[in-house]
């Protein structure tokens, strides 16, 4: 049987498909449990448009001096609303020459966020060092899969500057792989030292993955809230949130499985 499986794996590898050992199911389940959203005293509000580019955050923006927004593309609705509130927005993306429209509060550099600094890449630590304000920051990050290594590279001091973080996590299905699970677990364990999850929204541009009785939406937007802020003892009692909106209207809604939010 093992020889047959090895033969199948080798044949699939020849066609650019890879089969590997799976992660421990109990550990995956425990990780999911650790990411269940907490309730907040400040209600969640939607910043940005309905559909792609809009996110739910606690209504606790007073005193935030800047928004760090790596990954620009063509949608800057979230950034515009930040700017309309008088919050400076620091953008980074080497794939475009700038945001689709300019604003006096936009500050753009043509670089990718990554784990080293050179002419076309910048670390999150380095990027935030350019923001001299001692006030809290907000992070909105969608960097197409680079978030895992960027977050692991980022110092706790830098993460602690963000009162709120909205991060789109790609390839969440990889938490079922033995090797990739370790990296995903380490990333979330690091974030949870300073922040708690307060909202999860599956992006319906891709479907969920099912394995060993667990379901993981492959692309997920998570909102984190720093642990020194005001939390409620009551956790969310239903999903989706009334302010949630599908990222793409022509695809089926991806429902957040109950394991991800129900106690």
Secondary structure, DSSP 8 states (H G I E B T S, - for coil): -HHHHHHHHHHHHTTT-----B--HHHHHHHHHHT---EESS-EEEES-SSTT-EEEES--TT--EEEEE--TT--HHHHHHHHTT-EEEEE-TTSSS-SS--TTEEEE--EE-SS-SSSEE-HHHHHHT----S-EEEEE--TTTHHHHHHHS-HHHHHTEEEEEEEE--GGGGGBHHHHHHHHHHHHHHHTTEEEEEEEE-TTS-EEEETTEEEESSEEEEEEETTS-EESS---SSS-TT---SSTTS------GGGT--
